[in-house]
């Protein structure tokens, strides 16, 4: 195919890495991968419906930035995006990807309940399965009953850990915090002590049902009257022009806890809204 030939030629002359995160690459996607461009636009529209309107000075925290797929979306919503990622190989990619995007600040760290240092568990360099959670690593040692085989820990190394409170002190209160850290979500949110307008976190079920309930209770303490909503598809598969939150009404703590306790969904992306919001 033409696009593969172009990629091989650019790689052969050492130009592909330099171009892949540039405006030129965006043009390449528009021509050869319009599905990716449409998906990004649909995702931007989803966040505007679910979490908007975003203020002109909005800040977004992308906690568990991986390779910046969400931050690529968030720059269309807010003038300041703080992308936090501990994986060495992903940090290198993020710095290349956003080197010409001053709206994005890359933080080479993990987020947890306390500042310090923890061991980062690597299944494969750059993998979205990499995590600080030992429970998550143990769960990966068993096939998930679908297409994923059992996975094995390959490497560990220490990473710096910061808290959401410290991030807020440095970058300001965000309009939205996205947390996607493979089983370490509870610890991340334990490092938050002040309300934010919106926050989301991912849950792999049933393994992390108890943690999800504890997160909901924690958020209710930080944000009295908090309301919850959710999506039930992995983010990479969820977004179409029709994508929306699943519940017609935002749920209070009791209603959401009952839903979470009873659901048979294997995955939820949970959205929390401060009661003082819209």
Secondary structure by P-SEA (a helix, b strand, c coil): caaaaaaaaaaaacccccccccaaaaaaaaaccaaaaaaaaaaaaaaaacccccccbbbbbbcccccaaaaaaaaacccbbbbbbccaaaaaaaaaaccccccbbbbcbbbccccbbbbbbbcccccccccccaaaaaaacccccccccbbbbcbbbbbbbbcaaaaaaccccccbbbbbcccaaaaaaaaccccccbbbbbbccccaaaaaaaaaaaaaaaccccccccccccccccccccccccccccccaaaaaaaaacccccccbbbbbccccc
